[in-house]
């Protein structure tokens, strides 16, 4: 079961269930946000699928037209974007440490004392990232990405700010959550994501990782309700001037990860401030595939496309420059 948020031609928000053929969206009646539906499911203590089945209206719309007219919305958002926290974990996938190490121009050795911090963190995940049921596993790397103001809808441009050194894709799966009025964490589902980052800045010094992550991002267009398949095989590509410049497969799902999804969720939501009733969370689970690691230099105007069969339509976003020079921000004394 997959959900899409979009607008009608008059601008009114709608939620649609992707029909089996993938060509039409079955509009849900009296629902303008997945958020409202999820919060209602939490209050009533019923499955989201049950509410969706009860809200089918009989009205359908042409999905391809919604995409072509750029009327897609992120598949989960909050009425107040400040109450949507975007975060993520890195070094979670088999092969992700090698990509990070290459980015930092470091060589690992069999001698533990010569391992980079990235390789040490990756080894921690290999050793304890998938604990037995009921046990708490190893703590992963974690980063803050921003809030809902930095979330870009599918088909809309990711911003290359004037102070950026790079704008590279990160093809990932994102977990989407709401916090119930009781404080219980509720997973609404999963979506394809582009955790857009500045890899040149990160390469200068890995302590710039936090700065490199403060960029716009995108996820969707479809929200997959239910469990995440354990083995997901997708494709990520980059187009420039109407031709494909680069393409690569990417693997995700727990079969291709050094951590269990439940372990990553625990180490995010164990913090009380991340369990505030009513909040939305988008948490990126990491990747091992980067065009940057393949030597590709992204430019404004390029278009990213991320696709994987369980998620229906691909996630596409162009890159757009926001200015040609950095402007000094001044602070006034009161």
ZADOVEX-663550 format. One line per 5 residues: their letters; for each residue x, y, z of C-alpha. Coordinates in steps of 0.02 Angstrom, whole numbers, always signed. Each point is the difference from the previous one (the first is absolute). Layout:
BEGIN
a) X Y Z; ...
This chain:
BEGIN
xxxxx) +0 +0 +0; +73 +168 -56; -63 +177 +33; +33 +163 -92; -35 +179 +54
xxxxx) -38 +122 -141; -102 +151 -48; -147 +12 -117; +3 +126 -142; -87 +125 +116
xxxxx) +140 -17 +128; -100 -102 +126; +100 -135 +89; -46 -184 -20; +63 -170 +55
xxxxx) -7 -142 -126; +24 -187 +8; +103 -64 -146; -107 -124 -95; +70 -172 -46
xxxxx) +39 +49 -180; +102 +150 +62; -87 +118 -123; -135 +77 +109; -19 +69 +175
xxxxx) -156 -47 +98; -46 +157 +97; -36 -17 +186; -154 +94 +58; +11 +131 +137
xxxxx) +191 -19 +11; +120 +138 -53; +153 -60 +97; +74 -170 +38; +50 +79 +165
xxxxx) -182 +18 +54; -37 -178 -50; +150 -66 +98; -44 +100 +157; -178 -65 -11
xxxxx) +64 -179 -13; +102 +30 +157; -149 +68 +96; -114 -142 -54; +139 -131 +17
xxxxx) -39 -72 -172; +112 -42 -148; +25 +134 -131; -57 -122 -134; -170 -13 +86
xxxxx) -29 +188 -5; +58 +9 -181; -124 -135 -52; -140 +95 +88; +42 +164 -89
xxxxx) +2 -58 -182; -112 +119 -96; -21 -84 -169; +81 +152 -84; +164 -25 -93
xxxxx) +124 +117 -85; +132 -25 -134; +164 -28 +94; +111 +39 -150; -87 +169 -21
xxxxx) +28 +44 +183; +186 -37 -24; +15 +93 -166; -85 +154 +71; +114 -5 +153
xxxxx) -145 -12 +123; +83 -128 +113; +30 +37 +185; +113 -89 +123; -95 -158 +52
xxxxx) +3 +53 +184; +10 +176 +70; -54 +101 +151; -116 +151 -7; +141 +95 +87
xxxxx) +165 -45 -87; +98 +43 +158; -78 -155 +79; +76 -116 -130; +176 -58 +49
xxxxx) +113 -67 -139; +148 -106 +55; +100 -150 -56; +131 -133 +32; +156 -38 -99
xxxxx) +119 -147 -18; -148 -118 +9; +18 -95 -164; +122 -132 -57; +125 +98 -103
xxxxx) -45 +169 +75; +162 +13 +98; +102 -28 -158; -90 +144 -85; +26 +112 +151
xxxxx) +182 -48 +14; +28 +37 -183; -83 +168 +23; +119 +42 +141; +153 -63 -96
xxxxx) +45 -120 +139; +71 -176 -12; -49 -129 +128; +112 -141 +56; -20 -161 +95
xxxxx) +80 +86 +149; -144 +69 +106; +107 +148 +54; +13 +54 -183; -188 -8 -36
xxxxx) -89 +162 -35; -143 +56 +112; -120 -45 -141; +66 -178 -9; -7 -17 +190
xxxxx) -180 +59 +2; -44 -119 -142; +79 -145 +96; -105 +45 +153; -155 -24 -109
xxxxx) +62 -165 -71; +33 -65 +176; -159 +59 +86; -120 +84 -121; -119 -149 -10
xxxxx) -27 -56 +180; -110 -147 +52; -184 +41 +21; -34 +99 +157; +178 +63 +19
xxxxx) +73 +172 -33; +133 +0 -135; +146 +112 -43; -26 +187 -18; +21 +64 -179
xxxxx) +64 +163 -67; -140 +130 +5; -23 +171 -80; -124 +143 -3; -62 +45 -173
xxxxx) -123 +140 +36; -188 +20 +17; -150 +2 -115; +51 +165 -79; +143 -94 -84
xxxxx) -109 -137 -74; -28 +18 -188; -145 -85 -90; +38 -128 -136; +31 +81 -172
xxxxx) +48 +164 +87; +179 +68 +6; +128 -37 +135; +93 +161 +43; +186 +25 -28
xxxxx) +37 +147 +117; +137 +126 -40; +108 -62 +145; -7 -181 -59; +150 -87 -77
xxxxx) -100 -144 -72; -177 -68 -13; +0 -189 -9; -140 -126 +9; -15 -137 +132
xxxxx) -126 -131 -55; -78 -72 +158; -155 -64 +84; -79 +116 +128; -108 -54 +146
xxxxx) -151 +113 +30; -76 +16 +174; -125 +96 +105; -1 +11 +189; -171 -44 +71
xxxxx) -85 +109 +130; +52 -132 +128; +184 +21 -48; +8 -168 -90; +105 -2 -158
xxxxx) -103 -56 -150; +83 -48 -164; -111 +59 -142; +107 -83 -133; +152 +17 -111
xxxxx) +46 +101 -155; +141 +20 -123; +109 +147 +48; +135 +113 -68; +103 +57 +149
xxxxx) +84 +138 -100; +171 +45 +76; +162 +97 -29; +134 -134 -19; +140 +120 -48
xxxxx) -23 +93 +164; -3 -164 +96; +159 -57 -87; +94 +153 +62; -17 -65 +178
xxxxx) -121 -131 +65; -43 +119 +144; -89 +103 -134; -126 -143 -18; -130 +97 +101
xxxxx) +15 +152 -116; -4 -108 -156; -170 -73 +49; -90 +166 +23; -76 +2 -173
xxxxx) -171 -30 -76; -57 -179 -28; -144 -93 -79; -96 -162 +26; -144 -86 -85
xxxxx) -101 +11 -105; -80 -155 +76; -13 -53 +181; +12 -189 +21; -114 -53 +142
xxxxx) +53 -154 +97; +167 -89 +20; +154 +40 -103; +57 -141 -116; +165 -73 +61
xxxxx) +85 +4 -171; -29 +155 -106; +90 +25 -165; -16 +167 -85; +80 +116 -126
xxxxx) +63 +178 +20; +42 +109 -149; +54 +176 -45; -59 +89 -157; +81 +153 -78
xxxxx) -65 +93 -153; -121 -140 -48; +127 -140 +10; +44 -125 +135; +170 +44 +72
xxxxx) +10 -135 +135; -98 -149 +62; +33 -125 +138; -95 -136 +94; -25 +22 +186
xxxxx) -45 -127 +133; -94 +28 +160; -114 -93 +121; +65 -95 +151; +78 -139 -106
xxxxx) +121 +132 -66; +24 +95 +162; +112 -18 +152; -141 +60 +115; -178 -56 +31
xxxxx) -132 +132 -35; -65 -24 +178; +173 +38 +70; +13 +161 -100; -174 +50 +57
xxxxx) +41 -34 +183; +157 +107 -2; -97 +145 -75; -158 -7 +104; +85 -42 +166
xxxxx) +19 +188 +24; -150 +77 +86; +5 +157 -108; -32 -110 -153; -162 -68 +75
xxxxx) -100 +161 +13; -185 -35 -36; -55 +57 -171; +172 +14 -80; +49 -76 -168
xxxxx) +169 -82 -30; +87 -43 -163; +153 -107 +33; +119 -48 -141; +78 -174 +19
xxxxx) +160 +26 -101; +76 -58 -164; +156 -76 -76; -19 +75 -176; +55 +177 -45
xxxxx) +32 +81 -169; +133 +102 +91; +97 -159 +39; -7 -40 -187; +83 +166 -41
xxxxx) -157 +89 -60; -8 +189 +26; -182 +52 +16; -52 +168 -75; -155 +108 +21
xxxxx) -125 -57 -130; +39 -185 +21; -146 -116 +41; +8 -145 +124; -112 -152 -16
xxxxx) -14 -136 +132; -107 -155 -31; -34 -166 +86; -143 -119 -40; -85 -7 +172
xxxxx) -26 +189 -4; -90 +23 -166; +40 +161 -92; +179 +66 +10; +56 +150 +102
xxxxx) +62 +138 -116; +74 +170 +44; +100 +127 -99; +140 +101 +81; -20 +188 +4
xxxxx) +127 +133 +52; -65 +129 +124; +133 +134 -26; +173 +33 -70; +83 +64 +159
xxxxx) -14 -21 +187; -73 +148 +92; +62 +43 +174; -133 -25 +134; +10 +135 +133
xxxx) -72 -8 +175; -79 +151 +84; +21 +37 +185; -162 +37 +92
